[in-house]
């Protein structure tokens, strides 16, 4: 029987690339996101190309009741076991000094990056405990390891993801559940477009002068971590492009 992976934030970027990577390697998929049109199109494409089973769940991870109701609709006949949970849903909103921060930006980052991850994990972890097997992958950031100017609350949320990953690893160890934190550096997705609220010129300028990671680069690393022997767990994985050292130091040189 094919294994099943549940991916949040699957409508673009790293989440979508993970869906493609796991589908082509004979996994079944449960895909979540807020954009039903994109989820529907992705489901149709994956089913046609890879002949895998796909269920889509359209909801916002920030909202606990939505999350509970959506997870409760998982078709346990087709997906009796969730082998892997990839907590990918996350974002940055705005970029200002902390003394001029926007409360709405702060709330959306905290609610998505921290509470959203907790909401989904809390609903899936009991399933994995009953199974006696599972793997949780939390998509964090190099911002979990360092802070940078005007990154204050976003960096704080990713530091929280780092701490939660470590705590999950301890609490779930008796149940044979792996936990991996994946911390990408600069990766060309819709991340900057969302952060700068649709300003394409500003978003594109983030990657001027160097070659960033692609979503498929990160998906490859995630797939590797999720397909190691049962007794092997990568706890923490940080990856950057060649010209980036950490969250705030990058040289401008195209490679």
N, C-alpha and C positions, 0 to 999 in steps of 0.2 A: 504494500500500500504506500502511495506517495506521502511524503511528509507535508505538513502544512505550516505556512508562515503567515502571520498577521502583521501588516505594515500600516502604521498610521502616517498620515500626510503623504499618501501615495500618488497624488495628482500631478506632481512635478518634482524636478530635482532629484535628490538622493533617493527619496521614497519611490519614485517612478522607476529609477534605474535599478533599485533593489527588486522591484516587481519583475522587471525584465530578466534580471540575472537569475532569480530563483525559478521563474517560469521555464526558462530554457534548460534548466537543470532538473526538470520533472517534479517540482514542488507544486502543490496546490496553494491557492492564495486567498486570504481574506484581506481586502483592501479598504482603507477608510480615508475619508477626506471630506471637505466641505462643499466641493464643486461636483454636483451630481453628473453634469454633462461630461466632465473629464473622466470621472470614475466609470461611467457607462461606456465611453469610447475605449478606455484602457481595457476593461473587461472583455469587450468584443474582440479587440486586437489580440490579446493574450490567448483567449480561447481558440481563436481561428488559427493562430500561428503555432501555438505550442500544445494545444489540445489538453490543457490543464483545467481543473475545476476552479472557478473564481466566484467568490461572493463579495459584493460591495456593500459597505455600510456608510451612509452619508450622515455625518453628524459633526459637531464641534466638540473637541476634547475638553474645552474649557468648561462645558456645562455637564455637571455630574449626572443629572437625570437622563439627559440625552445619551450620555455614554453608557449608563446602565441599561437603558432600553435597547440601544443598538447592539451591545454585546450579547444581550439576552436573545436576540434574533438569529444568532449564528446557527446554521443548519448542522446540528450535531450528527445527522445521518451521513452527510457528505464530508463533514470535518469533525470526526469524533475526538481528535486530539489536536491541540495547538502546540506544535513542536517548538516554534520560534516566535517571539514577539519582538518586532523592531519598533521601538518608540522613536519615530522620526519627526513627528509633527513638532514644529518649533519655528520661531521667527525672531527678528529684531525689528523694533519699531522706533524710528527716530534716532537721532544722534546729536546729543547736546550735553553740555556740562551739567553736572548733577544739580547745581543750584538753579538751573533754568529748565529742568526736566519737566516733561508733560505727564501729568498724572494718568491720562488715558493710555499713553504709550507704556508707562510702567505697568499698569494693570494688565494690558493685553500680553505683555511679555511674561509676567509672573503667572498669569492664569493659564497661558499656553505651555510655556516651557517647563514649569514646575508642577502646577496643579493638574494640567492636562496629562502629563506623564504619570502622575500619581493615580489619577482617575482610571486610566486604561490599565495600568499595572495592577491596581487593586482588584479589578474585575477579572483579570486573566490569571493572576498568581494562584488563587485557590484551585483553578482547573489544573494547572501544572503540578500543584502539590498532590492532587488526587491521582494524576497520571504517574507521578514519581519520576518525571523527566521533563525537561524544558530548558530553554535558553532565552534570556532577555537581553536584548541589545539596546542600549540607550545612546542615541546620537547626541553627543555633546559638542565640544568645540575646543580649539586651542585657547579660546577665551575662558575655559575652565581652569587653565593652568597659569595664565597671566592676565593682567588687565591692561587696557589701553585707553588713551585719552578719549573721552566722550562715549566710552563703552559701558560705563558704570553699572546700570541695572541689567543690561544684557549679560555682561560678564558675571554679575552676581547670580543670575538665574542658571548660568552654565556651571558656576562653582557649586550651586545647589545640586545640579544633575550629577556632578562628580561625587558629591557626598552621598547622595541617594544611591548611586551605583555601588559604592563601597558598603553602605548599610544593607542593601538588598543582598549583596554577596554573602554577608555574614548571616543574615536572618534566614536565607533560603538554602544555605549550605547543607543542612540536614536532610533536605528533600531532593538532592541531586539536581538542582536547578543551577545552570550556569548564568553568570551575569557578566556582560562585557560592555565597557564604555568606549565608544569610538569618537575620537576628537579630531575632526578635519580642520585644516587651516583654510586659506582662501580657496573657495570652490565656486566656479561660475554657474550659479543657479538663479532662481528668482529672489534669492536672499536680499541682495542689495536693492533690487527694484522694490521689494516690500518695505525695506528699511527706509528708503527715500520716497516712499509713497507715490510710486509711479513715475518718478523723474528718471527717464531712461538715460539721459546724458550723464547725470551724476552717478547712476548705478554702473554704467559702462566704464566710467573713468576709474572706478575702483581697481580694475584689472589692467589698466594701461601700463605697458612697459614690462610685463612679465607674463608667463604662462601659468595660470592657476590650475588647480585640480579640476577634473571634470566629475560630474555625479557618478559616472561609470567607474572611475578610479576608486571612489569611495565604496561603491557597491561591490567591486571585486574584493576589497579588503574585508568587508562585512561577510561576504559569502565564504571567504577563506576561514574566518574566525568561527563561522557557524557549521563548518563541515570537517572539523578536526576530530580525531578519535574521542570517544566518550570520556576518557579520563583526562583530557587536555582542555584547559580553559584559558583563553587570553583575557585577562582581567581588564587591561587598559591599553588602548591602541591609539597613538597620535600619529597623524600623517599630514604632511604638508607638501607643497610643490618644492622643487629644487631651490628656488630663490627665496623661500620663506624660512626663517629660523624659529619664530614663535608668533604669538598673537599680534605683536606690534612691530616686528622687525622684518621687513621685506626689501630686497634690493630690486631695482627696476632694470631687469635684463631679460629680454625674451630668449627662451631656450627652445 
